[in-house]
Amino acid sequence: MEHPMPQPDPKSDPQADPRSTERDPRWQSVLARDAAADGRFVYAVRTTGVYCRPSCPSRRAKAENVHFYASGAEAEAAGFRPCRRCHPQGQSTAEANAALVAEACRLIEMSETPPALETLAARIGMSAHHFHRQFKAVTGLTPREWGAAHRARRLRAGLDDGQGSVTQAIYEAGYNSNSRFYERSDEVLGMTPTEYRQGGRDAEIRFALAQCSLGAILVAESARGICMIALDDAPEPLLRALQDRFPRARLIGGDAAFEARVARVIGFVETPRLGLDLPLDIRGTAFQQRVWQALRQIPAGETASYAEIAQRIGAPRAVRAVAQACAANQIAVAIPCHRVVRTDGTLSGYRWGVARKRALLAGEAGR
């Protein structure tokens, strides 16, 4: 004879209060069927005796019937059994696809020349169409874009080590045509390979240091536009960071015209709703640039979660990669990574300090 499922005592269980459940950020993950939350917790439903992943596609339970557990083992110890739809005990479909995509990434990176889409798909046992869709969902890039980004990383590493000729570094990175690469070198490196190897030698970077409400601020500009806006407590670390980024460039203190640009940047920091209509020299991978473009579309006074940004760029599973792109941003405020928060609205890390992130958001909200 089957024993009845044990039911938590509502008087001793704070989660039995539906208002408590609805205020719990984990409930929002359940409502959104957020695959990024899988593995962080499970939720059990008292009326069915089943526990599920946050991303479970089953019909949503009522808040008053839901109880959260840190793991499936805890839920089973409380008397709940695993869901037969989302299989919370084993690897989810999303996790399985992510593992296959990771294998495809390794195959791309081990190949001397970019493998064809059909070849990659066959190696991991998917149709080309399904593989292309899953790869982009997990990484935020197509297989071709991933391969291009990998070749660019190999090229930068080859140029950095200083061994061999520039042409040799280009071919060893997987580029089949020297002349064709040079047509796109500015897009890949932000300069010619020779200039990159020389640490930006002969490139002119104008810069200025100033003070604003957030502390010391450095603004630097290349021939293409603003290439760096950085914040710190003191000016010295900012200048060192600029020198490290452009070790052989000619750093030129700003003249009167450039000081006016710096004043516009400071005005934007103090009053973000004024906007900042200045050209930017944005250097990053294809994925990073897509993320940064999405950040620039978040209006002042509003925020978006990492998961929402991943959705907007068409890569809903690339939440962690979105966070990494935010951390790689070198142009504070103008590329407003401070407007990206966790799913529950709390603040995460910020390259220039969480206190500055909080101050920027408070200023934009008019608080």
C-alpha positions, 0 to 999 in steps of 0.5 A: 500500500502506497504511503501518503506524501508527507506534507510540510506543516504550514505553521512551521514552514515559512515557504507555505506562505504564498507571499513568501514564495512570490517574494523569493527570487527563485520563484521568478526563475521558476515563472520564467523557466530559466534554464540558467537557474538549473543546478542552483536549486529545485522546487517541489510541489506539495499537491503532486509530490514531485520536484522539478528543475526551474526550467521544467516545462510542466504546468506551473504550480501555485505559489502556496504549493511550492517549496524550494530545496538546494538539491534533489537529494534534499527534496527526496529526503523530504519525501518528494520524487523526481519529475518525469518531464525535466528529469532533475536527477540527471543531465538536462537537455540544455546541459547535454546540448551545452556539452556537445557545443563545448566539444564542437568548440574544441574541434574548431580550435584544434583544426588548422582550417575552419571545418565546414558546418556539416562536418562539425554537425556530423561529428557530434551527431546533430543535423546541420540546422539543429547544430547551428541553432544550438551552437548560437543559443549556447555561445551567442555566436555562429560556428563561423563567428566562433572560429573567427574569434578563435583565429583572432585570439591565436593571431594576437598570441602569435604576435605577442610572443614576438617569434617569427614574422608577421606573415607567419603569425597570420598563417599559423593562426589559420588565415589562408590569405595574407592580403585578405586578412589585411583587408580586415586587420583593423576590424580584428586588431584595431590596427595593422598586425605590425602596429599590434606587435609593436604595442601600438607604436606610433599610434597617437592616444590623447588622454586627460585625467580629471575629477568627477563625483565618482573619483578620478576619471581618465578619458583616452581617444585614438584616431577612431574615437574614445577608446577608454573611460576609466574610474578609480580613487586616484589618477595614478592607477588609471595612467598605469592602466592606459600605459599597459593597454597601449605600451608603445603608443605615443600618449599625448596630454589633451589640448584645449579641444580634447579637454572640452571632450573630457568635460562632456564625458564628465557632464554625462557622468553627472547627468546621464540623461544628457546623452553622450554623442561621441565616436567610440573606438570599440575593440572586442570580439564579435560577441562582445561587440553585440553585447556592448551594442545591446548595453548602449540601447538600455535607456538611462534610469533603466536596468536589464539582467544578464539573462535579458541581454542574452535574450536580446542578442539571440543567445538566451543560454549565454548568460555567463558569456554576457557577464564576461563581456560586461567585465571586459568593457573598457569604456565606462558609462558610454557603454553602460555595463553598470545598467546590467544587474542580476535577475533578482535586481541585485547588483553584481560586480563592476569593473570600477567598483560596485559602489560606483555602480550603485551611485551611477544607477541612483543618479540615473534614477534621480535618487 
